[in-house]
Amino acid sequence: MSRPAFLDQLVRSEPFRVFQIVLGILLLPIAGLIGVLSPAPIGIVVLGAGLALILQNSRWARRQYLRHTRRYPRVRRVVDFGMRRGRRRTARQSRLALLAQSPPHNLPHSQP
């Protein structure tokens, strides 16, 4: 099911993008307060939501994030594990390995 045209236009507008960035920035200190005040790890979820909003809507933040993860590969492994990216990468690598092992389709096969 697709979104109505007015809602699609609203989501793609510049003011809404800026609103999402500001909301993400506001969620970061709120996550700290929630983390200190509550015994449950709800603050981590709120922190992840804030970072997701910022990274989704800010090119500068995305560039900084990519630069940081390239410089510190251990951080990247932890983030990939947390976001479950490793499974997708492993599945893609196994598919490529299977394709590399299979014979090319344009060459005739010899019959035994």
Jmol script that loads the backbone (N, CA, C; Angstrom):
load data "model"
ATOM      1  N   MET A   1       0.849  -1.167   0.000  1.00  0.00           N
ATOM      2  CA  MET A   1       0.000   0.000   0.000  1.00  0.00           C
ATOM      3  C   MET A   1       0.898   1.234   0.000  1.00  0.00           C
ATOM      4  N   SER A   2       0.633   2.153  -0.902  1.00  0.00           N
ATOM      5  CA  SER A   2       1.457   3.344  -0.993  1.00  0.00           C
ATOM      6  C   SER A   2       0.837   4.488  -0.187  1.00  0.00           C
ATOM      7  N   ARG A   3       1.680   5.479   0.048  1.00  0.00           N
ATOM      8  CA  ARG A   3       1.214   6.643   0.807  1.00  0.00           C
ATOM      9  C   ARG A   3       0.428   7.572  -0.104  1.00  0.00           C
ATOM     10  N   PRO A   4      -0.479   8.353   0.482  1.00  0.00           N
ATOM     11  CA  PRO A   4      -1.154   9.381  -0.313  1.00  0.00           C
ATOM     12  C   PRO A   4      -0.143  10.417  -0.813  1.00  0.00           C
ATOM     13  N   ALA A   5      -0.461  11.080  -1.890  1.00  0.00           N
ATOM     14  CA  ALA A   5       0.469  12.012  -2.532  1.00  0.00           C
ATOM     15  C   ALA A   5       0.863  13.151  -1.592  1.00  0.00           C
ATOM     16  N   PHE A   6      -0.082  13.688  -0.831  1.00  0.00           N
ATOM     17  CA  PHE A   6       0.258  14.814   0.045  1.00  0.00           C
ATOM     18  C   PHE A   6       1.206  14.369   1.159  1.00  0.00           C
ATOM     19  N   LEU A   7       1.038  13.155   1.653  1.00  0.00           N
ATOM     20  CA  LEU A   7       1.908  12.646   2.711  1.00  0.00           C
ATOM     21  C   LEU A   7       3.299  12.363   2.159  1.00  0.00           C
ATOM     22  N   ASP A   8       3.376  11.837   0.944  1.00  0.00           N
ATOM     23  CA  ASP A   8       4.662  11.593   0.304  1.00  0.00           C
ATOM     24  C   ASP A   8       5.408  12.902   0.079  1.00  0.00           C
ATOM     25  N   GLN A   9       4.693  13.935  -0.329  1.00  0.00           N
ATOM     26  CA  GLN A   9       5.303  15.242  -0.547  1.00  0.00           C
ATOM     27  C   GLN A   9       5.768  15.844   0.784  1.00  0.00           C
ATOM     28  N   LEU A  10       5.000  15.661   1.838  1.00  0.00           N
ATOM     29  CA  LEU A  10       5.378  16.169   3.155  1.00  0.00           C
ATOM     30  C   LEU A  10       6.645  15.498   3.659  1.00  0.00           C
ATOM     31  N   VAL A  11       6.735  14.185   3.522  1.00  0.00           N
ATOM     32  CA  VAL A  11       7.886  13.443   4.027  1.00  0.00           C
ATOM     33  C   VAL A  11       9.160  13.836   3.289  1.00  0.00           C
ATOM     34  N   ARG A  12       9.052  14.157   2.024  1.00  0.00           N
ATOM     35  CA  ARG A  12      10.226  14.520   1.230  1.00  0.00           C
ATOM     36  C   ARG A  12      10.572  16.000   1.288  1.00  0.00           C
ATOM     37  N   SER A  13       9.809  16.788   2.021  1.00  0.00           N
ATOM     38  CA  SER A  13      10.062  18.227   2.042  1.00  0.00           C
ATOM     39  C   SER A  13      11.231  18.565   2.968  1.00  0.00           C
ATOM     40  N   GLU A  14      11.860  19.672   2.679  1.00  0.00           N
ATOM     41  CA  GLU A  14      13.012  20.134   3.458  1.00  0.00           C
ATOM     42  C   GLU A  14      12.644  20.483   4.902  1.00  0.00           C
ATOM     43  N   PRO A  15      11.543  21.176   5.176  1.00  0.00           N
ATOM     44  CA  PRO A  15      11.212  21.459   6.575  1.00  0.00           C
ATOM     45  C   PRO A  15      10.984  20.201   7.411  1.00  0.00           C
ATOM     46  N   PHE A  16      10.381  19.175   6.824  1.00  0.00           N
ATOM     47  CA  PHE A  16      10.152  17.941   7.564  1.00  0.00           C
ATOM     48  C   PHE A  16      11.474  17.224   7.833  1.00  0.00           C
ATOM     49  N   ARG A  17      12.399  17.288   6.884  1.00  0.00           N
ATOM     50  CA  ARG A  17      13.720  16.695   7.072  1.00  0.00           C
ATOM     51  C   ARG A  17      14.459  17.384   8.208  1.00  0.00           C
ATOM     52  N   VAL A  18      14.396  18.711   8.243  1.00  0.00           N
ATOM     53  CA  VAL A  18      15.023  19.472   9.321  1.00  0.00           C
ATOM     54  C   VAL A  18      14.347  19.151  10.655  1.00  0.00           C
ATOM     55  N   PHE A  19      13.029  19.000  10.645  1.00  0.00           N
ATOM     56  CA  PHE A  19      12.305  18.625  11.855  1.00  0.00           C
ATOM     57  C   PHE A  19      12.783  17.272  12.380  1.00  0.00           C
ATOM     58  N   GLN A  20      12.997  16.317  11.485  1.00  0.00           N
ATOM     59  CA  GLN A  20      13.473  15.005  11.907  1.00  0.00           C
ATOM     60  C   GLN A  20      14.887  15.074  12.475  1.00  0.00           C
ATOM     61  N   ILE A  21      15.740  15.905  11.901  1.00  0.00           N
ATOM     62  CA  ILE A  21      17.094  16.070  12.436  1.00  0.00           C
ATOM     63  C   ILE A  21      17.030  16.671  13.833  1.00  0.00           C
ATOM     64  N   VAL A  22      16.219  17.705  14.007  1.00  0.00           N
ATOM     65  CA  VAL A  22      16.095  18.350  15.325  1.00  0.00           C
ATOM     66  C   VAL A  22      15.502  17.370  16.342  1.00  0.00           C
ATOM     67  N   LEU A  23      14.512  16.594  15.928  1.00  0.00           N
ATOM     68  CA  LEU A  23      13.928  15.600  16.821  1.00  0.00           C
ATOM     69  C   LEU A  23      14.973  14.554  17.226  1.00  0.00           C
ATOM     70  N   GLY A  24      15.798  14.128  16.291  1.00  0.00           N
ATOM     71  CA  GLY A  24      16.859  13.176  16.598  1.00  0.00           C
ATOM     72  C   GLY A  24      17.868  13.749  17.571  1.00  0.00           C
ATOM     73  N   ILE A  25      18.221  15.030  17.391  1.00  0.00           N
ATOM     74  CA  ILE A  25      19.163  15.683  18.308  1.00  0.00           C
ATOM     75  C   ILE A  25      18.552  15.806  19.697  1.00  0.00           C
ATOM     76  N   LEU A  26      17.258  16.099  19.770  1.00  0.00           N
ATOM     77  CA  LEU A  26      16.592  16.198  21.074  1.00  0.00           C
ATOM     78  C   LEU A  26      16.471  14.833  21.768  1.00  0.00           C
ATOM     79  N   LEU A  27      16.371  13.768  20.985  1.00  0.00           N
ATOM     80  CA  LEU A  27      16.252  12.445  21.579  1.00  0.00           C
ATOM     81  C   LEU A  27      17.550  11.977  22.250  1.00  0.00           C
ATOM     82  N   LEU A  28      18.693  12.497  21.817  1.00  0.00           N
ATOM     83  CA  LEU A  28      19.966  12.057  22.396  1.00  0.00           C
ATOM     84  C   LEU A  28      20.087  12.398  23.882  1.00  0.00           C
ATOM     85  N   PRO A  29      19.883  13.654  24.317  1.00  0.00           N
ATOM     86  CA  PRO A  29      19.961  13.898  25.762  1.00  0.00           C
ATOM     87  C   PRO A  29      18.798  13.268  26.539  1.00  0.00           C
ATOM     88  N   ILE A  30      17.630  13.151  25.879  1.00  0.00           N
ATOM     89  CA  ILE A  30      16.509  12.484  26.542  1.00  0.00           C
ATOM     90  C   ILE A  30      16.871  11.028  26.818  1.00  0.00           C
ATOM     91  N   ALA A  31      17.594  10.401  25.886  1.00  0.00           N
ATOM     92  CA  ALA A  31      18.023   9.013  26.090  1.00  0.00           C
ATOM     93  C   ALA A  31      18.962   8.915  27.291  1.00  0.00           C
ATOM     94  N   GLY A  32      19.807   9.904  27.474  1.00  0.00           N
ATOM     95  CA  GLY A  32      20.687   9.904  28.643  1.00  0.00           C
ATOM     96  C   GLY A  32      19.904  10.009  29.938  1.00  0.00           C
ATOM     97  N   LEU A  33      18.914  10.885  29.944  1.00  0.00           N
ATOM     98  CA  LEU A  33      18.086  11.028  31.147  1.00  0.00           C
ATOM     99  C   LEU A  33      17.293   9.759  31.440  1.00  0.00           C
ATOM    100  N   ILE A  34      16.729   9.176  30.405  1.00  0.00           N
ATOM    101  CA  ILE A  34      15.970   7.947  30.593  1.00  0.00           C
ATOM    102  C   ILE A  34      16.891   6.833  31.082  1.00  0.00           C
ATOM    103  N   GLY A  35      18.099   6.784  30.541  1.00  0.00           N
ATOM    104  CA  GLY A  35      19.048   5.763  30.954  1.00  0.00           C
ATOM    105  C   GLY A  35      19.448   5.888  32.410  1.00  0.00           C
ATOM    106  N   VAL A  36      19.545   7.118  32.907  1.00  0.00           N
ATOM    107  CA  VAL A  36      19.911   7.331  34.303  1.00  0.00           C
ATOM    108  C   VAL A  36      18.730   7.061  35.230  1.00  0.00           C
ATOM    109  N   LEU A  37      17.543   7.450  34.812  1.00  0.00           N
ATOM    110  CA  LEU A  37      16.382   7.370  35.691  1.00  0.00           C
ATOM    111  C   LEU A  37      15.685   6.016  35.700  1.00  0.00           C
ATOM    112  N   SER A  38      15.765   5.264  34.625  1.00  0.00           N
ATOM    113  CA  SER A  38      15.015   4.006  34.585  1.00  0.00           C
ATOM    114  C   SER A  38      15.962   2.818  34.713  1.00  0.00           C
ATOM    115  N   PRO A  39      15.505   1.777  35.366  1.00  0.00           N
ATOM    116  CA  PRO A  39      16.351   0.593  35.491  1.00  0.00           C
ATOM    117  C   PRO A  39      16.400  -0.246  34.211  1.00  0.00           C
ATOM    118  N   ALA A  40      15.432  -0.111  33.349  1.00  0.00           N
ATOM    119  CA  ALA A  40      15.406  -0.865  32.095  1.00  0.00           C
ATOM    120  C   ALA A  40      16.264  -0.153  31.046  1.00  0.00           C
ATOM    121  N   PRO A  41      16.762  -0.884  30.071  1.00  0.00           N
ATOM    122  CA  PRO A  41      17.607  -0.261  29.041  1.00  0.00           C
ATOM    123  C   PRO A  41      16.809   0.447  27.946  1.00  0.00           C
ATOM    124  N   ILE A  42      15.805   1.212  28.334  1.00  0.00           N
ATOM    125  CA  ILE A  42      14.977   1.934  27.364  1.00  0.00           C
ATOM    126  C   ILE A  42      15.770   3.069  26.724  1.00  0.00           C
ATOM    127  N   GLY A  43      16.731   3.620  27.472  1.00  0.00           N
ATOM    128  CA  GLY A  43      17.527   4.713  26.945  1.00  0.00           C
ATOM    129  C   GLY A  43      18.306   4.326  25.703  1.00  0.00           C
ATOM    130  N   ILE A  44      18.723   3.070  25.618  1.00  0.00           N
ATOM    131  CA  ILE A  44      19.466   2.613  24.435  1.00  0.00           C
ATOM    132  C   ILE A  44      18.566   2.628  23.207  1.00  0.00           C
ATOM    133  N   VAL A  45      17.322   2.246  23.382  1.00  0.00           N
ATOM    134  CA  VAL A  45      16.371   2.252  22.261  1.00  0.00           C
ATOM    135  C   VAL A  45      16.112   3.679  21.799  1.00  0.00           C
ATOM    136  N   VAL A  46      15.939   4.595  22.751  1.00  0.00           N
ATOM    137  CA  VAL A  46      15.694   5.997  22.403  1.00  0.00           C
ATOM    138  C   VAL A  46      16.934   6.590  21.726  1.00  0.00           C
ATOM    139  N   LEU A  47      18.123   6.236  22.212  1.00  0.00           N
ATOM    140  CA  LEU A  47      19.368   6.700  21.590  1.00  0.00           C
ATOM    141  C   LEU A  47      19.462   6.189  20.160  1.00  0.00           C
ATOM    142  N   GLY A  48      19.130   4.921  19.938  1.00  0.00           N
ATOM    143  CA  GLY A  48      19.158   4.368  18.586  1.00  0.00           C
ATOM    144  C   GLY A  48      18.172   5.050  17.659  1.00  0.00           C
ATOM    145  N   ALA A  49      16.993   5.385  18.182  1.00  0.00           N
ATOM    146  CA  ALA A  49      15.995   6.086  17.362  1.00  0.00           C
ATOM    147  C   ALA A  49      16.489   7.480  16.982  1.00  0.00           C
ATOM    148  N   GLY A  50      17.103   8.172  17.935  1.00  0.00           N
ATOM    149  CA  GLY A  50      17.635   9.505  17.642  1.00  0.00           C
ATOM    150  C   GLY A  50      18.754   9.461  16.617  1.00  0.00           C
ATOM    151  N   LEU A  51      19.675   8.497  16.788  1.00  0.00           N
ATOM    152  CA  LEU A  51      20.760   8.370  15.811  1.00  0.00           C
ATOM    153  C   LEU A  51      20.231   7.976  14.440  1.00  0.00           C
ATOM    154  N   ALA A  52      19.231   7.120  14.402  1.00  0.00           N
ATOM    155  CA  ALA A  52      18.655   6.727  13.119  1.00  0.00           C
ATOM    156  C   ALA A  52      18.031   7.918  12.401  1.00  0.00           C
ATOM    157  N   LEU A  53      17.314   8.756  13.141  1.00  0.00           N
ATOM    158  CA  LEU A  53      16.721   9.950  12.519  1.00  0.00           C
ATOM    159  C   LEU A  53      17.793  10.883  11.979  1.00  0.00           C
ATOM    160  N   ILE A  54      18.855  11.050  12.744  1.00  0.00           N
ATOM    161  CA  ILE A  54      19.920  11.960  12.309  1.00  0.00           C
ATOM    162  C   ILE A  54      20.641  11.390  11.095  1.00  0.00           C
ATOM    163  N   LEU A  55      21.030  10.115  11.157  1.00  0.00           N
ATOM    164  CA  LEU A  55      21.784   9.521  10.049  1.00  0.00           C
ATOM    165  C   LEU A  55      20.941   9.399   8.780  1.00  0.00           C
ATOM    166  N   GLN A  56      19.646   9.233   8.928  1.00  0.00           N
ATOM    167  CA  GLN A  56      18.785   9.104   7.759  1.00  0.00           C
ATOM    168  C   GLN A  56      18.609  10.443   7.033  1.00  0.00           C
ATOM    169  N   ASN A  57      18.679  11.540   7.763  1.00  0.00           N
ATOM    170  CA  ASN A  57      18.329  12.829   7.165  1.00  0.00           C
ATOM    171  C   ASN A  57      19.488  13.799   7.008  1.00  0.00           C
ATOM    172  N   SER A  58      20.656  13.496   7.529  1.00  0.00           N
ATOM    173  CA  SER A  58      21.769  14.423   7.462  1.00  0.00           C
ATOM    174  C   SER A  58      22.940  13.809   6.704  1.00  0.00           C
ATOM    175  N   ARG A  59      23.280  14.408   5.587  1.00  0.00           N
ATOM    176  CA  ARG A  59      24.430  13.918   4.814  1.00  0.00           C
ATOM    177  C   ARG A  59      25.723  14.100   5.583  1.00  0.00           C
ATOM    178  N   TRP A  60      25.859  15.212   6.285  1.00  0.00           N
ATOM    179  CA  TRP A  60      27.069  15.468   7.053  1.00  0.00           C
ATOM    180  C   TRP A  60      27.261  14.405   8.125  1.00  0.00           C
ATOM    181  N   ALA A  61      26.204  14.082   8.853  1.00  0.00           N
ATOM    182  CA  ALA A  61      26.297  13.067   9.910  1.00  0.00           C
ATOM    183  C   ALA A  61      26.619  11.703   9.313  1.00  0.00           C
ATOM    184  N   ARG A  62      26.049  11.389   8.168  1.00  0.00           N
ATOM    185  CA  ARG A  62      26.334  10.114   7.522  1.00  0.00           C
ATOM    186  C   ARG A  62      27.792  10.020   7.105  1.00  0.00           C
ATOM    187  N   ARG A  63      28.337  11.117   6.550  1.00  0.00           N
ATOM    188  CA  ARG A  63      29.755  11.128   6.175  1.00  0.00           C
ATOM    189  C   ARG A  63      30.646  10.951   7.394  1.00  0.00           C
ATOM    190  N   GLN A  64      30.314  11.641   8.494  1.00  0.00           N
ATOM    191  CA  GLN A  64      31.102  11.512   9.712  1.00  0.00           C
ATOM    192  C   GLN A  64      31.036  10.088  10.253  1.00  0.00           C
ATOM    193  N   TYR A  65      29.870   9.503  10.213  1.00  0.00           N
ATOM    194  CA  TYR A  65      29.700   8.133  10.688  1.00  0.00           C
ATOM    195  C   TYR A  65      30.538   7.164   9.846  1.00  0.00           C
ATOM    196  N   LEU A  66      30.488   7.295   8.527  1.00  0.00           N
ATOM    197  CA  LEU A  66      31.257   6.414   7.658  1.00  0.00           C
ATOM    198  C   LEU A  66      32.751   6.620   7.851  1.00  0.00           C
ATOM    199  N   ARG A  67      33.183   7.855   8.001  1.00  0.00           N
ATOM    200  CA  ARG A  67      34.595   8.136   8.243  1.00  0.00           C
ATOM    201  C   ARG A  67      35.044   7.510   9.562  1.00  0.00           C
ATOM    202  N   HIS A  68      34.221   7.617  10.576  1.00  0.00           N
ATOM    203  CA  HIS A  68      34.563   7.057  11.885  1.00  0.00           C
ATOM    204  C   HIS A  68      34.623   5.529  11.827  1.00  0.00           C
ATOM    205  N   THR A  69      33.677   4.903  11.142  1.00  0.00           N
ATOM    206  CA  THR A  69      33.683   3.449  11.092  1.00  0.00           C
ATOM    207  C   THR A  69      34.816   2.914  10.219  1.00  0.00           C
ATOM    208  N   ARG A  70      35.261   3.670   9.233  1.00  0.00           N
ATOM    209  CA  ARG A  70      36.432   3.244   8.456  1.00  0.00           C
ATOM    210  C   ARG A  70      37.709   3.369   9.270  1.00  0.00           C
ATOM    211  N   ARG A  71      37.781   4.393  10.084  1.00  0.00           N
ATOM    212  CA  ARG A  71      38.985   4.619  10.884  1.00  0.00           C
ATOM    213  C   ARG A  71      39.078   3.626  12.033  1.00  0.00           C
ATOM    214  N   TYR A  72      37.948   3.260  12.606  1.00  0.00           N
ATOM    215  CA  TYR A  72      37.906   2.328  13.734  1.00  0.00           C
ATOM    216  C   TYR A  72      37.079   1.102  13.342  1.00  0.00           C
ATOM    217  N   PRO A  73      37.714   0.108  12.723  1.00  0.00           N
ATOM    218  CA  PRO A  73      36.955  -1.053  12.239  1.00  0.00           C
ATOM    219  C   PRO A  73      36.302  -1.863  13.351  1.00  0.00           C
ATOM    220  N   ARG A  74      36.843  -1.821  14.566  1.00  0.00           N
ATOM    221  CA  ARG A  74      36.205  -2.557  15.662  1.00  0.00           C
ATOM    222  C   ARG A  74      34.824  -1.976  15.963  1.00  0.00           C
ATOM    223  N   VAL A  75      34.704  -0.665  15.882  1.00  0.00           N
ATOM    224  CA  VAL A  75      33.402  -0.025  16.095  1.00  0.00           C
ATOM    225  C   VAL A  75      32.442  -0.468  15.001  1.00  0.00           C
ATOM    226  N   ARG A  76      32.942  -0.549  13.781  1.00  0.00           N
ATOM    227  CA  ARG A  76      32.090  -0.958  12.668  1.00  0.00           C
ATOM    228  C   ARG A  76      31.578  -2.377  12.862  1.00  0.00           C
ATOM    229  N   ARG A  77      32.434  -3.279  13.344  1.00  0.00           N
ATOM    230  CA  ARG A  77      32.001  -4.650  13.590  1.00  0.00           C
ATOM    231  C   ARG A  77      30.904  -4.703  14.645  1.00  0.00           C
ATOM    232  N   VAL A  78      31.053  -3.886  15.679  1.00  0.00           N
ATOM    233  CA  VAL A  78      30.034  -3.871  16.737  1.00  0.00           C
ATOM    234  C   VAL A  78      28.716  -3.329  16.190  1.00  0.00           C
ATOM    235  N   VAL A  79      28.790  -2.260  15.412  1.00  0.00           N
ATOM    236  CA  VAL A  79      27.571  -1.676  14.838  1.00  0.00           C
ATOM    237  C   VAL A  79      26.934  -2.651  13.857  1.00  0.00           C
ATOM    238  N   ASP A  80      27.744  -3.295  13.022  1.00  0.00           N
ATOM    239  CA  ASP A  80      27.208  -4.283  12.086  1.00  0.00           C
ATOM    240  C   ASP A  80      26.552  -5.435  12.830  1.00  0.00           C
ATOM    241  N   PHE A  81      27.165  -5.869  13.924  1.00  0.00           N
ATOM    242  CA  PHE A  81      26.558  -6.932  14.715  1.00  0.00           C
ATOM    243  C   PHE A  81      25.239  -6.450  15.315  1.00  0.00           C
ATOM    244  N   GLY A  82      25.235  -5.234  15.833  1.00  0.00           N
ATOM    245  CA  GLY A  82      24.019  -4.698  16.433  1.00  0.00           C
ATOM    246  C   GLY A  82      22.909  -4.497  15.427  1.00  0.00           C
ATOM    247  N   MET A  83      23.254  -4.172  14.213  1.00  0.00           N
ATOM    248  CA  MET A  83      22.249  -3.955  13.180  1.00  0.00           C
ATOM    249  C   MET A  83      22.014  -5.204  12.339  1.00  0.00           C
ATOM    250  N   ARG A  84      22.672  -6.277  12.667  1.00  0.00           N
ATOM    251  CA  ARG A  84      22.533  -7.573  11.996  1.00  0.00           C
ATOM    252  C   ARG A  84      22.918  -7.491  10.522  1.00  0.00           C
ATOM    253  N   ARG A  85      23.903  -6.687  10.193  1.00  0.00           N
ATOM    254  CA  ARG A  85      24.331  -6.571   8.803  1.00  0.00           C
ATOM    255  C   ARG A  85      25.209  -7.736   8.378  1.00  0.00           C
ATOM    256  N   GLY A  86      25.827  -8.386   9.315  1.00  0.00           N
ATOM    257  CA  GLY A  86      26.735  -9.477   8.993  1.00  0.00           C
ATOM    258  C   GLY A  86      26.053 -10.610   8.261  1.00  0.00           C
ATOM    259  N   ARG A  87      24.826 -10.937   8.648  1.00  0.00           N
ATOM    260  CA  ARG A  87      24.106 -12.026   7.994  1.00  0.00           C
ATOM    261  C   ARG A  87      23.887 -11.737   6.521  1.00  0.00           C
ATOM    262  N   ARG A  88      23.492 -10.529   6.223  1.00  0.00           N
ATOM    263  CA  ARG A  88      23.238 -10.172   4.835  1.00  0.00           C
ATOM    264  C   ARG A  88      24.528 -10.230   4.029  1.00  0.00           C
ATOM    265  N   ARG A  89      25.621  -9.736   4.616  1.00  0.00           N
ATOM    266  CA  ARG A  89      26.904  -9.746   3.929  1.00  0.00           C
ATOM    267  C   ARG A  89      27.369 -11.182   3.714  1.00  0.00           C
ATOM    268  N   THR A  90      27.200 -12.032   4.718  1.00  0.00           N
ATOM    269  CA  THR A  90      27.607 -13.422   4.607  1.00  0.00           C
ATOM    270  C   THR A  90      26.785 -14.139   3.542  1.00  0.00           C
ATOM    271  N   ALA A  91      25.502 -13.877   3.496  1.00  0.00           N
ATOM    272  CA  ALA A  91      24.644 -14.501   2.482  1.00  0.00           C
ATOM    273  C   ALA A  91      25.066 -14.062   1.083  1.00  0.00           C
ATOM    274  N   ARG A  92      25.391 -12.794   0.928  1.00  0.00           N
ATOM    275  CA  ARG A  92      25.822 -12.291  -0.379  1.00  0.00           C
ATOM    276  C   ARG A  92      27.144 -12.930  -0.786  1.00  0.00           C
ATOM    277  N   GLN A  93      28.075 -13.065   0.158  1.00  0.00           N
ATOM    278  CA  GLN A  93      29.365 -13.669  -0.149  1.00  0.00           C
ATOM    279  C   GLN A  93      29.204 -15.134  -0.524  1.00  0.00           C
ATOM    280  N   SER A  94      28.305 -15.841   0.137  1.00  0.00           N
ATOM    281  CA  SER A  94      28.106 -17.250  -0.205  1.00  0.00           C
ATOM    282  C   SER A  94      27.461 -17.393  -1.582  1.00  0.00           C
ATOM    283  N   ARG A  95      26.550 -16.493  -1.936  1.00  0.00           N
ATOM    284  CA  ARG A  95      25.961 -16.532  -3.278  1.00  0.00           C
ATOM    285  C   ARG A  95      27.011 -16.272  -4.340  1.00  0.00           C
ATOM    286  N   LEU A  96      27.898 -15.302  -4.083  1.00  0.00           N
ATOM    287  CA  LEU A  96      28.956 -15.010  -5.047  1.00  0.00           C
ATOM    288  C   LEU A  96      29.920 -16.181  -5.177  1.00  0.00           C
ATOM    289  N   ALA A  97      30.199 -16.868  -4.077  1.00  0.00           N
ATOM    290  CA  ALA A  97      31.076 -18.030  -4.138  1.00  0.00           C
ATOM    291  C   ALA A  97      30.438 -19.145  -4.958  1.00  0.00           C
ATOM    292  N   LEU A  98      29.122 -19.345  -4.803  1.00  0.00           N
ATOM    293  CA  LEU A  98      28.431 -20.362  -5.598  1.00  0.00           C
ATOM    294  C   LEU A  98      28.444 -20.022  -7.078  1.00  0.00           C
ATOM    295  N   LEU A  99      28.284 -18.750  -7.401  1.00  0.00           N
ATOM    296  CA  LEU A  99      28.323 -18.333  -8.803  1.00  0.00           C
ATOM    297  C   LEU A  99      29.712 -18.518  -9.388  1.00  0.00           C
ATOM    298  N   ALA A 100      30.744 -18.291  -8.600  1.00  0.00           N
ATOM    299  CA  ALA A 100      32.105 -18.449  -9.081  1.00  0.00           C
ATOM    300  C   ALA A 100      32.426 -19.924  -9.329  1.00  0.00           C
ATOM    301  N   GLN A 101      31.817 -20.832  -8.581  1.00  0.00           N
ATOM    302  CA  GLN A 101      32.076 -22.262  -8.740  1.00  0.00           C
ATOM    303  C   GLN A 101      31.309 -22.859  -9.910  1.00  0.00           C
ATOM    304  N   SER A 102      30.163 -22.297 -10.252  1.00  0.00           N
ATOM    305  CA  SER A 102      29.357 -22.866 -11.331  1.00  0.00           C
ATOM    306  C   SER A 102      29.991 -22.550 -12.682  1.00  0.00           C
ATOM    307  N   PRO A 103      29.831 -23.448 -13.667  1.00  0.00           N
ATOM    308  CA  PRO A 103      30.427 -23.201 -14.990  1.00  0.00           C
ATOM    309  C   PRO A 103      29.702 -22.075 -15.706  1.00  0.00           C
ATOM    310  N   PRO A 104      30.390 -21.362 -16.590  1.00  0.00           N
ATOM    311  CA  PRO A 104      29.725 -20.285 -17.344  1.00  0.00           C
ATOM    312  C   PRO A 104      28.624 -20.861 -18.238  1.00  0.00           C
ATOM    313  N   HIS A 105      27.571 -20.121 -18.418  1.00  0.00           N
ATOM    314  CA  HIS A 105      26.399 -20.596 -19.162  1.00  0.00           C
ATOM    315  C   HIS A 105      26.569 -20.466 -20.661  1.00  0.00           C
ATOM    316  N   ASN A 106      27.516 -19.680 -21.119  1.00  0.00           N
ATOM    317  CA  ASN A 106      27.634 -19.463 -22.562  1.00  0.00           C
ATOM    318  C   ASN A 106      28.546 -20.486 -23.237  1.00  0.00           C
ATOM    319  N   LEU A 107      29.252 -21.338 -22.478  1.00  0.00           N
ATOM    320  CA  LEU A 107      30.086 -22.362 -23.056  1.00  0.00           C
ATOM    321  C   LEU A 107      29.331 -23.666 -23.143  1.00  0.00           C
ATOM    322  N   PRO A 108      29.511 -24.416 -24.240  1.00  0.00           N
ATOM    323  CA  PRO A 108      28.800 -25.697 -24.357  1.00  0.00           C
ATOM    324  C   PRO A 108      29.399 -26.708 -23.364  1.00  0.00           C
ATOM    325  N   HIS A 109      28.540 -27.497 -22.769  1.00  0.00           N
ATOM    326  CA  HIS A 109      28.989 -28.528 -21.836  1.00  0.00           C
ATOM    327  C   HIS A 109      29.250 -29.817 -22.608  1.00  0.00           C
ATOM    328  N   SER A 110      30.275 -30.507 -22.218  1.00  0.00           N
ATOM    329  CA  SER A 110      30.559 -31.795 -22.871  1.00  0.00           C
ATOM    330  C   SER A 110      29.698 -32.874 -22.230  1.00  0.00           C
ATOM    331  N   GLN A 111      29.166 -33.749 -23.051  1.00  0.00           N
ATOM    332  CA  GLN A 111      28.333 -34.838 -22.567  1.00  0.00           C
ATOM    333  C   GLN A 111      29.223 -36.047 -22.290  1.00  0.00           C
ATOM    334  N   PRO A 112      29.074 -36.742 -21.166  1.00  0.00           N
ATOM    335  CA  PRO A 112      29.881 -37.947 -20.906  1.00  0.00           C
ATOM    336  C   PRO A 112      29.450 -39.137 -21.717  1.00  0.00           C
TER     337      PRO A 112
END
end "model"
wireframe off; spacefill off
backbone 0.3
color backbone group
